[in-house]
Amino acid sequence: MKNIFTISILLLTFYSFSQSDSTSKNQVGFFYSPNYCGYQFDGGYGFATGINYARKLTKRFSLNSGLLFSDQADNQYNSSFGNLVEDTGIKDTTYTYRNKYQFIEIPLIVDYYFLQREKLNVFVMGGITANYFLGRKTSVEMTPTTGSIIQNGYIDNPVSSFSTFVFSASLGFGMEYKVNKDWNIILEPEYTIYAPSKSFNFGIGGYMYAVGVNCGVTRNF
């Protein structure tokens, strides 16, 4: 009986130690980020969402990766004078093109925790992301000087010169609130800039960017 009790204590101690050790090193979570994206044209609102894995390297550094889906957007405006709009006659017309760029993203981000408290950690973050380009969808809205607005829904807009991969770099900071020993709430304002590629014709001095706030829930294990 004494041996069983001793073994039980040892197993419980080992289990508790293992749980504590793993809790301090690994996190998995779900993130959603509303964002604003644009470049030389006016921007638009989009989002990114997916799962994240973080590995604690030291007390202050962690390495993050994951798998995300993002939907970025921009607006383009163009005017035509004396343009024929259906059967309503010759009118000056403004065209609004709304583009959605969709990606599968695999980030590699480093977090540095410069403030660590019992319930709250604050950190800065930076890294790169490989973005697998899925395609572009475009909607068109025609606004004549008189008459009703004419518009269509989003349609696929394939461009043969689009690159499969687009790389981006991100900088930001974050706050991690510890709900309990297992669960955390994460808030990360983030700025991302996309490297020029065949996927986007930025023009001279142009670049595509996104500003967002990652909101997430993570679990320690």
C-alpha positions as CSV (number, residue, x, y, z in Angstrom):
1,M,0.0,0.0,0.0
2,K,2.8,2.3,0.9
3,N,4.5,1.6,-2.5
4,I,1.3,2.3,-4.4
5,F,1.0,5.6,-2.5
6,T,4.6,6.6,-3.2
7,I,4.3,5.7,-6.9
8,S,1.1,7.7,-7.1
9,I,2.8,10.8,-5.6
10,L,5.7,10.4,-8.0
11,L,3.4,10.1,-11.0
12,L,1.3,13.1,-9.9
13,T,4.5,15.1,-9.4
14,F,5.8,14.1,-12.8
15,Y,2.5,14.9,-14.5
16,S,2.3,18.3,-12.8
17,F,5.8,19.1,-13.8
18,S,5.2,18.1,-17.4
19,Q,2.1,20.1,-17.6
20,S,3.8,23.2,-16.1
21,D,6.8,22.8,-18.4
22,S,4.8,22.4,-21.6
23,T,2.4,25.2,-20.6
24,S,5.3,27.7,-20.5
25,K,6.5,26.7,-24.0
26,N,3.6,26.1,-26.4
27,Q,0.4,27.9,-27.5
28,V,-2.2,27.2,-30.1
29,G,-4.9,29.7,-31.0
30,F,-7.5,31.1,-33.3
31,F,-7.1,34.7,-34.7
32,Y,-9.3,37.1,-36.6
33,S,-8.1,40.4,-37.9
34,P,-10.2,43.2,-39.5
35,N,-7.9,45.3,-41.6
36,Y,-7.6,48.2,-44.0
37,C,-5.6,47.6,-47.2
38,G,-4.5,49.9,-50.1
39,Y,-1.7,51.2,-52.3
40,Q,-1.7,53.9,-55.0
41,F,-5.5,53.6,-55.3
42,D,-7.9,54.2,-52.5
43,G,-8.0,51.4,-50.0
44,G,-10.7,49.0,-48.8
45,Y,-11.6,46.9,-45.8
46,G,-10.8,43.2,-45.6
47,F,-9.9,40.6,-43.0
48,A,-7.6,37.7,-42.1
49,T,-8.4,34.6,-40.0
50,G,-6.8,31.3,-39.1
51,I,-4.9,29.2,-36.6
52,N,-1.6,30.1,-34.9
53,Y,1.1,28.1,-33.1
54,A,3.7,29.7,-30.8
55,R,6.8,28.2,-29.3
56,K,8.5,29.9,-26.4
57,L,12.3,29.9,-27.1
58,T,13.4,31.8,-24.0
59,K,11.7,33.7,-21.2
60,R,11.3,36.8,-23.5
61,F,11.3,35.4,-27.0
62,S,8.8,33.2,-28.9
63,L,8.5,32.0,-32.5
64,N,5.1,32.1,-34.2
65,S,3.7,30.4,-37.3
66,G,0.3,29.3,-38.5
67,L,-2.1,29.0,-41.4
68,L,-4.3,31.9,-42.4
69,F,-6.8,33.0,-45.0
70,S,-6.8,36.7,-45.9
71,D,-9.1,38.8,-48.1
72,Q,-7.5,42.2,-48.9
73,A,-9.3,44.9,-50.9
74,D,-8.9,48.2,-52.7
75,N,-11.0,50.6,-54.8
76,Q,-10.2,52.2,-58.1
77,Y,-12.1,55.1,-59.7
78,N,-12.3,56.1,-63.4
79,S,-14.5,58.6,-65.2
80,S,-15.7,58.5,-68.8
81,F,-17.3,61.5,-70.6
82,G,-20.2,60.9,-72.9
83,N,-20.4,57.2,-72.2
84,L,-23.3,55.0,-73.2
85,V,-25.0,53.5,-70.2
86,E,-27.5,50.8,-71.2
87,D,-30.4,52.5,-73.1
88,T,-30.5,55.6,-71.0
89,G,-28.5,57.7,-73.5
90,I,-25.1,59.4,-73.5
91,K,-24.0,60.4,-70.0
92,D,-20.8,61.2,-68.1
93,T,-20.2,58.2,-65.9
94,T,-17.9,57.4,-62.9
95,Y,-16.7,53.8,-62.7
96,T,-15.8,52.3,-59.3
97,Y,-13.8,49.1,-59.4
98,R,-13.6,47.1,-56.1
99,N,-11.0,44.5,-56.0
100,K,-10.5,41.6,-53.5
101,Y,-7.1,39.9,-53.3
102,Q,-7.3,36.5,-51.6
103,F,-4.3,34.6,-50.0
104,I,-3.3,31.6,-48.0
105,E,-0.7,32.9,-45.6
106,I,2.1,31.2,-43.7
107,P,3.8,33.6,-41.3
108,L,7.1,33.4,-39.4
109,I,7.0,35.9,-36.6
110,V,9.2,36.6,-33.6
111,D,7.7,38.1,-30.4
112,Y,9.9,39.9,-27.8
113,Y,8.2,40.3,-24.4
114,F,9.5,43.5,-22.8
115,L,6.9,43.6,-20.0
116,Q,5.8,40.6,-18.1
117,R,3.3,40.6,-15.3
118,E,1.2,38.1,-13.5
119,K,-1.8,38.7,-15.7
120,L,-0.5,40.8,-18.6
121,N,2.4,40.5,-21.0
122,V,3.3,43.2,-23.6
123,F,5.5,42.5,-26.6
124,V,6.8,43.8,-29.9
125,M,6.6,41.6,-33.0
126,G,8.1,41.3,-36.4
127,G,8.7,38.8,-39.2
128,I,7.9,37.7,-42.8
129,T,5.0,35.9,-44.4
130,A,4.8,33.7,-47.5
131,N,1.4,34.5,-49.2
132,Y,0.0,32.0,-51.6
133,F,-2.1,34.0,-54.1
134,L,-5.5,32.5,-54.7
135,G,-6.9,35.1,-57.1
136,R,-8.6,38.4,-57.5
137,K,-12.3,39.2,-57.7
138,T,-13.7,42.5,-59.0
139,S,-17.0,44.3,-58.9
140,V,-17.9,47.3,-61.0
141,E,-20.3,50.1,-60.1
142,M,-21.3,52.6,-62.8
143,T,-22.6,56.0,-61.6
144,P,-24.0,58.2,-64.4
145,T,-24.5,62.0,-63.8
146,T,-28.3,61.3,-64.0
147,G,-30.2,58.2,-63.5
148,S,-29.8,55.2,-61.3
149,I,-26.5,53.5,-60.2
150,I,-25.7,50.3,-62.1
151,Q,-23.6,47.6,-60.4
152,N,-22.7,43.9,-60.5
153,G,-21.4,41.5,-58.0
154,Y,-17.9,40.2,-57.5
155,I,-16.6,38.1,-60.4
156,D,-13.3,36.2,-60.9
157,N,-10.7,38.4,-62.6
158,P,-7.9,36.1,-63.7
159,V,-4.6,37.7,-64.8
160,S,-2.0,35.4,-66.3
161,S,0.9,37.4,-65.1
162,F,0.0,37.0,-61.4
163,S,2.7,35.4,-59.2
164,T,1.8,32.3,-57.1
165,F,3.7,33.6,-54.1
166,V,3.9,37.1,-52.7
167,F,6.1,37.9,-49.7
168,S,5.3,40.4,-47.0
169,A,6.9,41.9,-43.9
170,S,5.1,42.8,-40.7
171,L,5.8,44.9,-37.6
172,G,3.6,45.5,-34.6
173,F,3.1,45.1,-30.9
174,G,0.7,43.0,-28.8
175,M,-0.8,42.4,-25.4
176,E,-1.5,39.0,-23.9
177,Y,-4.0,38.8,-21.0
178,K,-3.9,35.6,-19.0
179,V,-7.5,34.5,-18.2
180,N,-6.2,31.5,-16.3
181,K,-3.3,29.1,-16.5
182,D,-4.6,27.6,-19.7
183,W,-6.2,30.4,-21.7
184,N,-5.1,33.8,-23.0
185,I,-6.6,36.7,-24.9
186,I,-4.4,38.3,-27.5
187,L,-4.6,41.8,-29.1
188,E,-2.0,42.7,-31.8
189,P,-2.1,45.9,-33.9
190,E,0.0,45.1,-37.0
191,Y,1.3,46.9,-40.1
192,T,2.2,44.8,-43.2
193,I,3.9,45.8,-46.4
194,Y,3.9,43.5,-49.5
195,A,7.0,43.1,-51.7
196,P,6.5,44.1,-55.3
197,S,5.8,41.2,-57.6
198,K,4.0,40.3,-60.8
199,S,0.8,40.0,-58.8
200,F,0.5,43.7,-58.3
201,N,1.5,46.5,-60.6
202,F,2.4,49.1,-58.0
203,G,3.8,51.7,-60.3
204,I,6.7,53.9,-59.5
205,G,7.1,54.4,-55.8
206,G,3.9,52.4,-55.1
207,Y,3.4,49.5,-52.6
208,M,0.6,47.6,-51.1
209,Y,0.0,47.7,-47.4
210,A,-2.4,46.5,-44.7
211,V,-3.1,47.8,-41.3
212,G,-5.0,45.4,-38.9
213,V,-5.7,44.3,-35.4
214,N,-5.2,40.6,-34.6
215,C,-7.8,39.5,-32.0
216,G,-7.3,36.0,-30.7
217,V,-7.7,33.3,-28.1
218,T,-4.8,30.9,-27.3
219,R,-4.4,27.9,-25.1
220,N,-1.2,26.9,-23.3
221,F,-0.1,23.3,-23.4
